[in-house]
Amino acid sequence: MRKVLIAILTSFALSAATAAFAVDPAPATKDECLLASKGCKDQVDSIQQKIKKINSEIKKGKKVYSAEELKKLQLKLKEADDILNSLEKPGR
């Protein structure tokens, strides 16, 4: 009886441990729509939403993007900021 109980408890402990190891956080991925305009035919964002998305992608940093890709994102952010500033000017 004791051996059966120990075997059952051991199997439960091992199954719980393997389930804990199986749960890995999803790796950060690149936003190809922002970076290269790929896969974004159905996306329509306001200037503010685009700026927010670009900022969040830049924050991922070199873990996800190369230095060249980060420069592209910085340029896209500057362009979006310029558009927003021109829209906010009075008299337009």
C-alpha positions, 0 to 999 in steps of 0.5 A: 500500500505504501509503495503504491502511494509513493509511486502515485505521489512521485508520478504526480510530482514529476508530471507537475515539474515537466509541465513547469518546464514546458511553459516558456515565455514567447520570444519577442518578435519583430513587427515586419509591418513597421519594419518592412511593410510586410503583412500589414494589408489590413492594418490602419493606424492613426499617427498616434497609434503608429508612434506608440507601436514604433516606440514599443518596438524600439524598446525591444532593442538589440535583443530583437532588432539589429542596429540597422533595423533600429535606425530604420525604426528611429527614422520612421518614428521621426517621420511620424513625429514630423507628420503629427507636428505638421498636423497640429500647426495652427492655420491648416 
